[in-house]
Amino acid sequence: MINIAINGFGRIGRSILRALLAQQEALREDMKHINIVAINDINDWQILSYLLAHDTTHGALPYEVTHAQNTLFIKDSPLPPIPTLNCATPSELDFSTFGADIVIESSGQFLDMHSLEHHCQKGIKKVILSAAPQDNMPMFALGVNHTLYNNEPIFSNASCTANALAPLCKIIDEHFGIDLASFCITHSYTNEQSLLDSVYPHDKRRSRAAAQNIIPTSTGATSALLRLLPSLQGKVGGHSVRVPVSNVLLLDISFVLSRQANAQAINKRIIHESEHTMRGIIGIDRDYGVSSDFIGNPHSVVFVPDLTYMVSDKMVRIMAWCDNEWGYANRMLDMVRFCSL
């Protein structure tokens, strides 16, 4: 049994629990041995349990959820009762007392090695950060550079956008060569934005109302992508546009290739890898989907073959979708299993 604890029960933390439930309901053999032994969050657990049961984006949980005596109960589910904590002081947080082997750090507050070391000092074997780090913490993404993992006790699973970008960039670079690449991420708004105009530090545009505006902004995906694929250093740049939807992002990537190619060959290669080396990581949209069709899609990225086109025989544009909550939550669970092998 792999015992995990979750620090931070926001959008990603709750999605991880929901994804584990969904996978255990589907009788995935590789997931039935994962158990959640404790969850910490500084917010009120009556509200947190309510948000777990009632999710505007992913729908109602098909189980009765209650919270009593510092325990989360999900009636008739595959998961046993889960102890809950309200610890606000990192040094006092001790998941080892609950038998945890792995801590998933999804609070968004602790983004460097130093702030996560206390878990290992208390006996935790692995700490996985569900975001891109602010220091040189090791970073891995399944299907991209996970074979470089060397039993590091603290590492990052990169960001949702890097997990979506990197598999496609890796395939294109390996099979066609990348001289230059530019991307735009059309991204759903997130909790760090405001519903109404409000001060956002260092970004005037993000200070504007999230549900009423298309907001151009920066993204940390470029630096995370280069950490995962350092061979692309000096070749890639991109930005993000926040739009008034609550979930799902759309990648729009233009590549200047090293070798001549055509759209058919590029589509064929990505589809082939989605069925082999990137199985479960890259999905394929053959049904002309729009953003809401990909809510709940477990892939890191869903490639759209009919939107591929060539500008010249060495310049191509591709597009792909990603459920930035559900896909990422599934990769976190896959990474838990991978680093425990």
Residue pairs with C-beta under 8 A, 6 or more apart in sequence:
1 33
1 34
1 35
2 33
2 34
2 35
2 101
2 102
2 336
2 337
2 340
3 35
3 36
3 37
3 98
3 99
3 100
3 101
3 102
4 34
4 35
4 36
4 37
4 100
4 101
4 102
4 103
4 104
4 336
5 36
5 37
5 38
5 39
5 40
5 95
5 98
5 100
5 102
5 103
5 104
5 124
6 13
6 16
6 17
6 36
6 38
6 39
6 40
6 103
6 104
6 106
7 13
7 39
7 40
7 41
7 93
7 95
7 103
7 104
7 105
7 106
7 107
7 110
8 40
8 41
8 105
8 106
8 107
8 108
8 109
9 17
9 39
9 40
9 41
9 43
9 48
9 52
9 106
10 41
10 106
10 107
10 108
10 191
11 190
11 191
11 325
12 106
12 130
12 325
12 328
12 329
12 332
13 39
13 41
13 104
13 106
13 107
14 48
14 51
14 52
14 55
15 58
15 325
15 326
15 328
15 329
16 104
16 106
16 130
16 329
16 332
16 333
17 36
17 39
17 52
17 79
18 52
18 55
18 58
18 61
18 329
19 298
19 326
19 329
19 330
19 332
19 333
20 31
20 34
20 36
20 79
20 333
21 61
21 63
21 74
21 77
21 78
21 79
23 31
23 330
23 333
24 31
24 32
24 78
24 79
25 78
30 337
31 333
31 337
32 78
34 333
34 336
34 337
35 79
35 80
36 79
36 82
37 82
37 83
37 95
37 98
37 99
37 100
38 82
38 83
38 84
38 85
38 95
38 98
38 100
39 72
39 82
39 83
39 84
39 85
40 84
40 85
40 86
40 87
40 93
40 95
41 48
41 84
41 85
41 86
41 107
42 86
42 87
42 88
43 86
45 67
45 70
45 72
45 84
45 86
46 67
48 67
48 84
49 65
49 66
49 67
49 72
50 65
52 61
52 65
52 72
53 60
53 61
53 63
53 64
53 65
54 60
54 61
55 61
56 246
57 246
57 247
57 295
57 325
58 295
58 296
58 325
58 326
61 74
63 74
63 75
63 76
63 77
64 74
64 75
64 76
65 72
65 73
65 74
65 75
66 72
66 73
66 75
67 73
67 84
70 83
70 84
70 85
71 81
71 82
71 83
71 84
72 81
72 82
72 83
72 84
73 81
74 82
83 98
85 93
87 93
90 110
90 115
90 118
91 118
93 118
93 119
94 122
95 103
95 119
95 122
95 124
96 122
96 123
96 124
100 124
101 124
101 125
101 126
101 340
102 124
102 125
102 126
102 127
102 128
102 336
102 339
102 340
103 116
103 119
103 124
103 126
103 127
103 128
104 128
104 130
104 332
104 336
105 116
105 127
105 128
105 129
105 130
106 130
106 131
106 332
108 131
110 116
110 129
111 129
111 131
111 132
111 133
111 134
111 135
112 133
112 134
112 135
112 137
113 133
113 135
113 137
113 154
114 135
116 127
116 129
116 154
117 154
119 127
120 127
120 153
120 154
125 153
126 153
126 154
126 155
126 339
126 340
127 153
127 154
127 155
128 155
128 156
128 157
128 332
128 335
128 336
128 339
129 137
129 154
129 155
129 156
129 157
130 157
130 328
130 332
131 156
131 159
132 139
132 156
132 158
132 159
132 162
132 220
132 223
132 224
132 227
133 139
133 156
137 154
137 155
137 156
138 149
138 152
138 154
138 155
138 156
139 155
139 156
139 157
139 158
139 224
139 227
139 228
140 146
140 148
140 149
140 155
140 156
140 157
140 158
140 228
140 335
141 157
141 158
141 162
141 163
141 166
141 167
141 228
141 300
141 331
142 163
142 281
142 300
142 331
142 334
142 335
142 338
143 166
143 167
143 170
143 277
143 278
143 281
143 282
143 300
144 163
144 166
144 167
144 170
144 228
144 229
145 166
145 228
145 229
146 335
146 338
149 155
149 338
149 339
151 339
155 339
157 163
157 328
157 331
157 332
157 335
158 166
158 224
158 227
158 228
159 220
159 221
159 224
159 328
160 249
160 322
160 324
160 325
160 327
160 328
161 185
161 187
161 219
161 220
161 221
161 224
161 240
161 249
161 322
161 324
162 221
162 224
162 225
162 227
162 228
163 300
163 301
163 322
163 327
163 328
163 331
164 249
164 251
164 300
164 301
164 320
164 322
164 324
164 327
165 183
165 185
165 221
165 225
165 251
165 253
165 301
166 225
166 228
166 229
167 273
167 278
167 281
167 282
167 300
167 301
168 251
168 253
168 270
168 282
168 301
168 303
168 318
168 320
169 178
169 181
169 225
169 229
169 232
169 236
169 253
170 229
171 269
171 270
171 273
171 278
172 178
172 181
172 255
172 257
172 266
172 316
172 318
173 229
173 231
173 232
175 269
176 255
176 257
176 258
176 259
176 261
176 266
176 269
177 257
177 258
177 259
178 232
178 235
178 236
178 255
178 256
178 257
178 258
179 235
179 256
179 257
179 258
179 314
180 235
180 236
180 255
180 256
181 232
181 235
181 236
181 237
181 253
181 254
181 255
181 256
182 236
182 237
182 238
182 253
182 254
183 221
183 236
183 237
183 238
183 251
183 252
183 253
183 254
184 238
184 239
184 240
184 241
184 251
184 252
185 219
185 221
185 238
185 239
185 240
185 241
185 249
185 250
185 251
185 252
186 240
186 241
186 243
186 249
186 250
186 252
187 219
187 240
187 241
187 242
187 243
187 249
187 324
188 242
188 243
188 245
188 246
188 247
188 248
188 249
188 291
188 324
189 210
189 211
189 215
189 242
189 243
189 244
189 245
189 246
190 242
192 200
193 200
193 206
193 210
193 215
193 242
194 200
194 207
194 209
194 210
195 209
195 210
195 211
196 209
197 207
197 208
197 209
198 207
199 207
200 206
200 207
203 217
203 218
205 215
205 216
205 217
206 215
206 217
206 242
208 215
210 242
210 244
211 244
212 244
213 242
213 244
214 241
214 242
214 243
214 244
215 241
215 242
215 243
216 239
216 240
216 241
217 239
217 240
217 241
217 242
218 239
218 240
219 238
219 239
219 240
221 238
221 240
222 236
222 237
222 238
225 232
225 236
226 232
226 233
226 236
245 291
245 292
247 291
247 295
247 323
247 324
247 325
248 291
248 292
248 294
248 295
248 321
248 322
248 323
248 324
249 321
249 322
249 324
250 291
250 319
250 320
250 321
250 322
251 301
251 318
251 319
251 320
251 321
251 322
252 317
252 319
253 317
253 318
253 319
253 320
254 311
254 315
254 316
254 317
255 315
255 316
255 317
255 318
256 314
256 315
257 314
257 315
257 316
258 314
259 314
260 313
260 314
261 310
261 313
261 314
261 316
262 310
262 313
263 308
263 309
263 310
263 316
266 308
266 316
266 318
267 305
267 308
270 282
270 303
270 305
270 318
271 284
271 303
271 305
273 282
274 281
274 282
274 283
274 284
274 303
280 298
280 299
280 334
281 299
281 300
281 301
281 331
282 299
282 300
282 301
282 302
282 303
283 297
283 299
283 301
283 302
283 303
284 302
284 303
284 305
285 293
285 294
285 302
285 303
285 304
285 305
285 321
286 305
287 293
288 306
289 302
289 304
289 321
291 321
294 302
294 321
294 322
294 323
295 323
295 326
296 323
296 326
297 321
297 322
297 323
297 326
297 327
298 323
298 326
298 327
298 330
299 322
299 327
299 330
300 322
300 327
300 328
300 331
301 320
301 321
301 322
301 327
302 320
302 321
302 322
303 318
303 320
304 318
304 319
304 320
304 321
307 317
307 318
307 319
308 316
308 317
308 318
308 319
309 316
309 317
310 316
311 317
